[in-house]
Each structure stands twice: as structure tokens, then as C-alpha cells.
């Protein structure tokens, strides 16, 4: 089969699809990756066909958008009408040009609206893949939305009304016009509740997170959970020499990373580095260099552009991060305590689930000062119970979700 992968987002959103593509290719399938230009080298490294949807310049422009990390304004950046109207035809065209009847499958991410349209228009079987629990709504296990009170505090009968209001009056306000505008050019009727209802495949919905992390009784019957796919290029099995040298030069450091798309992290990196200095802990910042990196990092603190989390986190004392699902999964696999500073999107919900699991503490970005971060980090590092739970959870991460995930995808032919 020719399997078309259509992830949308940053490294944490794309890397699981690359890991899945590698496994599917090993099972004899040909793989196409339809994604933004920065991911072309990954596709070529693994022998995937590649179709570009979005340039590196556009990717960087969005990463520098100050609204991207705002709890209540981030949707405006991601669901930008002009970008959607541009990218939907491009992504659909890439799918259509690779479609061979009876020999093509689609595997689409949470934002892969073009894949859902191709599923409907061309009849290509589609597996909708969701990396985060928040992307598939539940009344019985309600999510924590950014910039809003936790839905669990509302009576159960009120929660569907909250979802309806949020979808029809907010999300459809962003999505309905560009999605339905493009559908009209293909002769398809308009749809409502684009996010909560329409975008999910009628054939298969996959949750790439384990049941002990999140599960709900009211998720659809064709929804299946397998587990975290943790590809991060760590298969190289070797760290850059300068990273290895730093790790070997002293006690395990506190690793700080606020996501591959973060370009506005200076106040958070500054606070985290200062907290480590006050506690006498070494600090390792993993982030692209530039204006967001403080120029005067304290002694014992180093910045590196990139190192595979799977190779670094097991050697860390703790990880300070934003709560992205990719970083979260790597922390759980490493058995390392987590200090989460959620900003937007799925991050507050992931942070809430990690705290309930007993492996993390959290602090909102608006409160992430050196004083508060020092107190929270000190408490985390001294907490023996959290360390014990981290080790227990780490053993649960040893199961490989890829064989079952591949079987489910192959089963929708």
C-alpha cells in the first residue's frame, strides 16, 4: 500500500508520524510524508516520498508570532484563515496526485483537514491520529482547556453545552469558512462542528497515548488507544560530543526545554536558569540559540541547540518543560520528574494529567518567576514519592505500540 502521512505542527506533532512511517515501511508499504518544508530532510533520511505544504519561512514566521503561546489567543495563530485557505488546496492536491484507487491509505493528524476532505471526496480510507487526549472531547473525562476553568468543575449535563458553544461559536468561527469554502470548490456540502465532529475519520480514530494516561467511556466505538510513539532521531545512539562532555562533567543536570517551536522563551529560560543557580544545580537548556537565550547564563548552565530527548532525559535530575505531548512522553519513558510550565493548546491538560499521575508539578507561565520556580523545583527534587512513581511509570512505557498501531491502520483497507 501507498500510505500518505499528513501531520501538522512542530517536531512533537511530526516525529510520531515519522516513527510510524518507519514501522509501516518495514512492513512493506511505501510512505509519503506531506508536511512543511523543515521536515523534508527527515523524509529523505528514511526513504519517504515528500510533498511540501508550507515553507520554512512561513514556519518560522508562525513560531515568532507572539499570539502562538498565548492561552486564549493561540487559536488565532494556528487557525489563521489566510493560511488555511492557502494550505488546504496544496495538501489536498498532494494527496490527490498520489492517490491510486485501492492502493492508498491516509493517516492524518488532528489538524489534517485536507486528509478528511480527501477521505470524503475521493473515498480514500483514513485513520485519524490524535497524539493528545484533549483532541477528542469527553464528558466523562473532561479536559483542561487553556485560559479557562477546568471543565471537571461543571456538572456533567453542562459539559456538552460548553463543547457545543466552544465549537459552534468559537472554533467554527475560525474553521468553518476556509474548510467549507474549499469543500464548495469540490462540490461538497458545508459541515458544522468541524473540530469536535466532522474532522474524525468514520473508519478509524487512533489515540497514540496509553489508557493509564487518559481514557474515557464516551469515546467513539471505532477509537483505539495504542501508546506513545517516541521517535526523536535518537536511533543515532550517540550524543553530540559537546553534549556528552557536559553530561559527564558533573551531577545530573536539570534539563530545560520549552518546545521546538518556542522562539519567545527568554523570561522562562532566565527564571529556570536562576532557579538552578540558587539550588546549586547544573542546568542544560535545549533550545535554538538567539534572542530567547539569556546572554549571561550562570556558571554550570549550558545551552545546546538540540539533542535527542531519549538520550538526554534518562541522565537528568528533572526536566522543566512546556507540557507538549512529545516531551511528556519522553519524560515518562525516562522515569524523570517533571516540572511543567504550560502555555497553550494541549499543554494545560497534559500538565493536569501528569500531576494526577503523580510524576510532575506545574506552574502557569504567568507565574513562572525565579522565586516561584526555585520553590517548585526544590520541592520536586526533594520529593521521593514522585521519583518512585516516575520509576513505576517508566516500566509501563516499555511496551512497543507500533505493531498494534500498524495492524489497526492496515485493517481499514
C-alpha positions in Angstrom: 0.0 0.0 0.0 1.0 3.6 -0.5 0.4 5.3 2.9 0.2 9.1 3.0 1.1 10.6 6.3 -0.2 14.1 6.9 1.0 15.6 10.2 0.7 19.3 11.0 2.7 21.1 13.7 6.0 21.2 15.4 8.5 18.4 16.0 6.4 16.9 18.8 3.5 16.6 16.3 5.5 15.3 13.3 8.0 13.0 14.9 5.5 10.3 15.9 4.3 10.1 12.3 7.9 9.6 11.2 8.3 6.8 13.7 5.1 5.3 12.5 6.2 5.7 8.8 9.4 3.8 9.5 7.5 0.9 11.1 5.0 0.8 8.2 7.8 0.9 5.6 9.4 -2.0 7.4 6.2 -3.9 6.8 6.4 -3.4 3.1 4.5 -0.2 2.5 5.6 2.8 0.5 5.4 6.1 2.6 4.8 9.7 1.6 5.2 12.5 4.1 3.0 15.6 3.4 4.3 18.3 5.7 6.1 21.6 6.0 9.4 22.2 4.4 11.6 21.8 7.6 10.7 18.1 7.7 11.9 17.3 4.2 15.4 16.1 5.5 13.6 13.7 7.8 11.6 12.2 5.0 14.6 11.8 2.8 16.7 10.3 5.6 14.2 7.4 5.9 13.4 7.0 2.2 10.0 8.6 2.2 8.4 10.4 -0.7 7.9 14.0 0.4 5.4 16.7 -0.6 5.9 20.2 0.8 3.0 22.1 2.3 4.3 25.3 3.8 7.8 26.9 3.5 10.5 27.1 6.2 10.0 30.9 6.1 6.3 30.5 6.9 7.0 28.0 9.6 9.5 30.4 11.3 7.1 33.3 10.9 4.4 31.4 12.8 6.9 30.4 15.5 7.7 34.0 16.1 4.1 35.1 16.3 3.5 36.4 19.9 0.0 35.0 19.8 1.2 31.5 19.3 1.8 30.9 23.0 -1.0 33.0 24.5 -3.5 30.8 26.4 -6.6 32.5 24.9 -5.2 33.8 21.6 -3.2 30.9 20.2 -6.1 29.6 18.1 -5.9 32.8 16.1 -2.4 32.0 15.1 -2.9 28.3 14.3 -6.3 28.7 12.6 -5.4 31.6 10.5 -7.9 31.9 7.7 -5.4 33.1 5.1 -3.1 30.2 5.9 -5.8 27.6 5.8 -7.2 28.9 2.5 -3.7 28.5 1.1 -2.7 25.2 2.6 -5.9 23.2 2.1 -5.7 23.1 -1.7 -2.0 22.4 -1.5 -2.4 19.5 0.9 -5.4 18.1 -1.0 -3.5 18.4 -4.3 -0.6 16.4 -2.9 -2.9 13.7 -1.7 -4.9 13.6 -4.9 -1.8 13.3 -7.1 -0.6 10.3 -5.1 -4.0 8.5 -4.9 -4.2 5.2 -6.6 -7.6 3.5 -6.1 -7.5 0.5 -3.8 -3.8 1.0 -3.1 -3.7 4.2 -0.9 -4.3 4.9 2.8 -4.4 8.2 4.6 -3.0 8.7 8.1 -3.9 12.2 9.2 -3.1 14.3 12.3 -5.5 16.3 14.4 -5.2 19.3 12.1 -5.2 17.3 8.8 -8.4 18.8 7.4 -7.3 18.2 3.8 -7.0 14.4 4.6 -10.6 14.3 5.9 -11.8 16.1 2.8 -9.9 13.6 0.6 -11.4 10.8 2.6 -14.9 12.1 1.8 -14.4 13.2 -1.8 -12.0 10.5 -3.1 -13.0 7.7 -0.8 -9.5 7.1 0.5 -9.6 5.1 3.8 -8.4 7.4 6.6 -7.0 6.8 10.1 -7.3 9.9 12.2 -4.4 10.0 14.6 -4.6 12.1 17.8 -1.5 12.4 20.0 -3.2 14.2 22.9 -6.3 13.3 24.9 -7.7 16.9 24.6 -8.1 16.5 20.9 -11.0 14.1 21.3 -13.6 15.5 23.7 -15.1 13.6 26.6 -17.9 14.3 29.0 -16.8 11.6 31.4 -13.1 12.6 31.4 -13.3 16.3 30.6 -10.1 18.2 29.5 -8.4 21.3 31.0 -8.6 24.0 28.3 -6.1 26.8 28.3 -7.1 30.1 29.8 -10.4 28.6 31.3 -11.6 26.9 34.4 -11.3 23.1 34.4 -14.3 21.5 32.8 -14.5 18.9 35.6 -15.8 21.6 37.9 -19.0 21.9 35.8 -21.9 19.4 36.2 -21.8 16.6 33.7 -25.0 17.8 31.9 -23.4 21.2 31.4 -20.3 19.9 29.7 -21.9 19.1 26.3 -23.3 22.6 26.2 -19.8 24.0 26.9 -18.4 21.9 24.0 -21.2 23.0 21.7 -20.7 26.6 22.5 -17.0 26.4 22.1 -17.3 24.6 18.7 -20.1 26.4 17.1 -19.4 30.0 18.3 -15.6 29.9 18.6 -13.9 27.1 16.7 -16.3 27.1 13.7 -15.7 30.8 13.6 -12.1 30.1 12.7 -12.5 26.8 10.7 -15.9 26.7 9.0 -15.3 29.4 6.4 -12.0 28.1 5.0 -13.0 24.4 5.3 -16.4 24.9 3.7 -15.1 27.3 1.1 -12.7 24.7 -0.1 -15.3 21.9 0.1 -17.5 24.0 -2.1 -14.9 24.0 -4.9 -15.1 20.2 -4.8 -18.8 20.1 -4.9 -19.1 19.0 -1.2 -21.8 20.4 1.1 -20.9 22.6 4.1 -20.2 21.0 7.6 -20.7 22.2 11.1 -18.7 21.4 14.3 -15.6 20.9 12.2 -13.4 20.3 15.3 -15.4 18.0 17.5 -17.4 16.0 15.0 -16.5 16.2 11.3 -12.7 16.0 11.3 -12.6 12.5 12.8 -12.4 9.6 10.4 -15.5 7.4 10.1 -13.2 4.4 9.7 -10.6 4.6 12.5 -9.6 7.0 15.2 -6.3 6.3 16.9 -5.1 7.7 20.3 -1.4 7.5 20.5 -1.3 7.6 24.3 -1.9 4.7 26.7 -5.0 4.1 28.8 -3.2 4.7 32.1 -2.5 8.3 30.8 -6.1 9.0 29.7 -9.2 7.1 28.8 -12.9 7.8 28.6 -16.1 5.7 28.5 -17.8 8.0 25.9 -15.1 8.0 23.2 -16.4 6.5 19.9 -16.5 2.8 19.3 -14.0 3.0 16.5 -11.5 4.8 18.7 -8.5 2.7 19.7 -5.6 3.5 22.0 -2.2 2.1 21.4 0.6 4.2 23.1 3.2 6.9 22.7 5.4 6.7 19.6 8.6 8.3 20.8 10.8 8.8 17.7 13.2 11.7 18.2 16.2 10.8 16.0 17.8 9.1 19.0 18.4 6.0 16.9 21.7 7.5 16.1 22.7 6.2 19.5 25.3 8.9 20.1 25.1 12.4 21.5 27.0 15.3 20.1 30.5 15.4 21.7 29.9 18.7 23.5 26.6 17.4 25.0 28.3 14.2 26.2 31.1 16.2 27.7 28.7 18.4 29.6 26.7 15.5 31.0 29.9 13.7 32.1 31.3 16.8 33.8 29.2 16.7 37.0 26.0 15.6 38.6 22.9 15.0 36.5 21.6 18.4 35.3 18.1 19.9 35.3 17.2 19.9 31.6 15.1 22.9 30.4 13.2 22.8 27.1 10.0 24.7 26.1 9.4 23.0 22.7 11.0 23.1 19.3 8.7 25.9 18.1 9.5 28.2 21.0 11.2 31.4 20.0 9.9 33.7 22.8 11.2 31.9 25.8 13.8 34.3 27.3 11.9 35.1 30.5 11.2 31.4 31.2 14.8 30.3 30.4 16.1 33.1 32.6 13.9 32.1 35.5 14.7 28.4 35.2 18.4 29.0 35.0 18.3 31.3 38.0 16.3 28.7 40.0 19.0 26.1 39.2 21.7 28.5 40.3 20.0 29.2 43.6 19.7 25.5 44.2 23.2 24.7 43.2 22.1 22.5 40.3 23.6 22.3 36.9 21.3 23.4 34.1 21.1 22.2 30.5 19.0 24.3 28.1 17.9 22.6 24.9 16.6 25.3 22.6 17.5 27.1 19.4 20.0 29.9 20.1 19.1 33.5 19.5 17.4 36.3 21.3 15.4 34.0 23.6 18.6 32.6 25.3 19.9 34.8 28.1 23.3 36.1 27.2 24.7 35.8 30.8 23.9 32.2 31.8 25.1 31.3 35.3 28.1 29.0 35.8 27.1 25.4 35.4 24.4 26.2 32.8 24.9 25.4 29.1 22.7 25.9 26.1 22.6 23.4 23.2 20.5 23.7 20.0 19.3 20.1 20.0 20.0 16.7 21.5 17.6 13.7 21.3 15.5 13.7 24.4 15.6 9.9 24.5 19.3 10.0 25.2 19.4 13.1 27.5 16.4 12.7 29.8 17.5 9.4 31.4 20.6 11.3 32.6 18.7 14.3 34.0 17.8 15.1 37.6 14.5 16.7 36.4 13.0 18.2 33.2 11.5 21.6 33.1 9.2 21.8 30.0 6.1 23.3 28.5 3.9 20.2 28.6 4.0 19.3 24.9 2.9 15.7 24.4 6.2 14.6 22.7 8.3 16.0 25.6 5.9 14.5 28.1 6.2 11.0 26.5 10.0 11.1 26.5 10.0 12.2 30.2 7.7 9.3 31.1 9.9 6.8 29.3 13.0 8.2 31.1 11.4 8.0 34.5 12.4 11.5 35.3 10.5 14.0 37.5 8.8 16.8 35.5 8.2 20.5 36.2 5.6 21.7 33.7 5.0 25.3 32.7 2.0 25.0 30.3 1.3 27.9 27.9 -1.4 27.0 25.4 -3.0 24.2 23.3 -3.0 20.8 24.9 -0.3 21.8 27.5 -2.5 22.6 30.5 -4.5 19.4 30.0 -1.3 17.3 29.8 0.1 19.1 32.9 -3.1 18.3 34.8 -2.9 14.6 33.8 0.8 14.4 34.8 0.1 15.9 38.2 -2.8 13.4 38.8 -0.5 10.6 37.7 2.0 11.7 40.4 5.0 12.4 38.2 5.1 16.2 38.0 4.5 19.6 39.5 3.4 22.6 37.4 3.3 26.4 37.4 1.5 28.6 34.9 3.7 30.7 32.6 2.3 33.9 34.1 3.6 32.9 37.5 6.9 31.4 36.3 9.3 33.7 38.2 12.7 32.8 39.6 11.3 32.8 43.1 8.4 30.6 42.4 10.3 28.3 40.1 13.0 27.9 42.7 10.5 26.8 45.3 8.7 24.4 43.0 11.9 22.9 41.6 13.3 22.4 45.1 10.2 20.6 46.2 10.2 18.4 43.2 13.8 17.4 43.6 13.3 16.5 47.2 10.1 14.5 46.6 10.9 10.8 46.9 7.3 9.8 46.2 7.3 11.4 42.8 10.6 9.7 42.0 9.2 6.3 42.9 6.1 6.9 40.8 8.2 8.0 37.9 10.1 4.7 38.0 6.9 2.8 38.2 5.5 4.6 35.2 8.8 4.1 33.3 8.3 0.4 33.4 4.9 0.8 31.8 6.5 2.6 28.8 8.5 -0.5 27.8 5.7 -1.9 25.6 6.1 -1.1 21.9 2.8 0.4 20.5 4.0 0.3 16.9 2.9 -3.3 15.9 -0.7 -2.8 17.1 -0.9 0.7 15.6 0.3 -0.6 12.2 -2.2 -3.5 12.3 -5.1 -1.2 13.0 -4.1 1.1 10.1 -3.7 -1.8 7.7 -7.1 -3.1 8.8 -9.1 -0.2 7.3 -8.4 -1.2 3.7 
